[in-house]
Amino acid sequence: MGSSVHIQTVIRSFLFLLLFFGEFVILGAIFLTWSTRKFSCTFNLLEQALVGFCVASGFAQIWSLFGGLFPFSNPVLFGIAIGLALLQRSAFIQTVREGLSATRKPNLILFGLFAVAIAYNALTSGLCYDNDLYHLLGVRWAAEYGT
């Protein structure tokens, strides 16, 4: 009966995307807190998320060298991150507060609209065609042989 997408599925995909965004913000804030070089600027939440994405990608690359990709690698990363955040709790909270105050609210609204579009696109092939086969081979190669 066509390729109808249920709104509940889009909402779950959107919430999953927001979960990763939150994780990236936390990872970025922890990296900026522990960075030995103090920056002369304030990173907003979207920039902190980009730094966190780089940290998560670097961790995944290093992790895959020694043990391949497994579902428990993300909780290990998040556990390490929470431990580091607790060691410098006040500095971490200050970094997040500065990022929140530096973030323009219209940018967050625009990000939310893009996130909904990304969540919808992840579930359909309507916006851009992709057969996903190269993703499967890439993940399989990384899981079996590392990077």
Contacts in CASP RR format, 6 or more apart in sequence:
PFRMAT RR
TARGET T0000
AUTHOR 0000-0000-0000
METHOD contacts of the structure
MODEL  1
MGSSVHIQTVIRSFLFLLLFFGEFVILGAIFLTWSTRKFSCTFNLLEQAL
VGFCVASGFAQIWSLFGGLFPFSNPVLFGIAIGLALLQRSAFIQTVREGL
SATRKPNLILFGLFAVAIAYNALTSGLCYDNDLYHLLGVRWAAEYGT
3 124 0 8 1.000
3 125 0 8 1.000
3 126 0 8 1.000
5 120 0 8 1.000
5 123 0 8 1.000
5 124 0 8 1.000
9 123 0 8 1.000
10 116 0 8 1.000
10 119 0 8 1.000
10 120 0 8 1.000
10 123 0 8 1.000
11 119 0 8 1.000
13 119 0 8 1.000
13 120 0 8 1.000
13 122 0 8 1.000
13 123 0 8 1.000
14 115 0 8 1.000
14 116 0 8 1.000
14 119 0 8 1.000
16 119 0 8 1.000
17 115 0 8 1.000
17 118 0 8 1.000
17 119 0 8 1.000
18 115 0 8 1.000
21 49 0 8 1.000
21 115 0 8 1.000
22 49 0 8 1.000
23 56 0 8 1.000
23 74 0 8 1.000
23 78 0 8 1.000
24 48 0 8 1.000
24 49 0 8 1.000
24 50 0 8 1.000
24 52 0 8 1.000
24 53 0 8 1.000
24 56 0 8 1.000
25 45 0 8 1.000
25 48 0 8 1.000
25 49 0 8 1.000
25 52 0 8 1.000
25 96 0 8 1.000
26 52 0 8 1.000
26 78 0 8 1.000
26 81 0 8 1.000
26 85 0 8 1.000
27 51 0 8 1.000
27 52 0 8 1.000
27 53 0 8 1.000
27 55 0 8 1.000
27 56 0 8 1.000
27 77 0 8 1.000
27 81 0 8 1.000
28 43 0 8 1.000
28 48 0 8 1.000
28 49 0 8 1.000
28 51 0 8 1.000
28 52 0 8 1.000
28 55 0 8 1.000
29 48 0 8 1.000
29 85 0 8 1.000
29 92 0 8 1.000
29 95 0 8 1.000
29 96 0 8 1.000
29 99 0 8 1.000
30 55 0 8 1.000
30 81 0 8 1.000
30 84 0 8 1.000
30 85 0 8 1.000
30 92 0 8 1.000
31 51 0 8 1.000
31 52 0 8 1.000
31 55 0 8 1.000
32 39 0 8 1.000
32 43 0 8 1.000
32 48 0 8 1.000
32 51 0 8 1.000
32 95 0 8 1.000
33 84 0 8 1.000
33 85 0 8 1.000
33 88 0 8 1.000
33 91 0 8 1.000
33 92 0 8 1.000
33 95 0 8 1.000
34 84 0 8 1.000
34 88 0 8 1.000
42 98 0 8 1.000
42 99 0 8 1.000
42 101 0 8 1.000
42 102 0 8 1.000
43 51 0 8 1.000
43 95 0 8 1.000
43 98 0 8 1.000
43 99 0 8 1.000
43 102 0 8 1.000
44 99 0 8 1.000
44 102 0 8 1.000
44 103 0 8 1.000
44 104 0 8 1.000
44 107 0 8 1.000
45 99 0 8 1.000
45 100 0 8 1.000
45 102 0 8 1.000
45 103 0 8 1.000
45 108 0 8 1.000
46 103 0 8 1.000
46 107 0 8 1.000
46 111 0 8 1.000
48 95 0 8 1.000
48 96 0 8 1.000
48 99 0 8 1.000
56 77 0 8 1.000
59 73 0 8 1.000
59 77 0 8 1.000
60 69 0 8 1.000
60 73 0 8 1.000
61 147 0 8 1.000
63 69 0 8 1.000
63 73 0 8 1.000
63 76 0 8 1.000
63 77 0 8 1.000
64 142 0 8 1.000
64 143 0 8 1.000
64 146 0 8 1.000
64 147 0 8 1.000
65 146 0 8 1.000
65 147 0 8 1.000
67 146 0 8 1.000
68 142 0 8 1.000
68 143 0 8 1.000
68 144 0 8 1.000
68 146 0 8 1.000
69 139 0 8 1.000
69 142 0 8 1.000
69 143 0 8 1.000
69 146 0 8 1.000
70 143 0 8 1.000
85 92 0 8 1.000
117 127 0 8 1.000
120 127 0 8 1.000
121 127 0 8 1.000
121 128 0 8 1.000
END
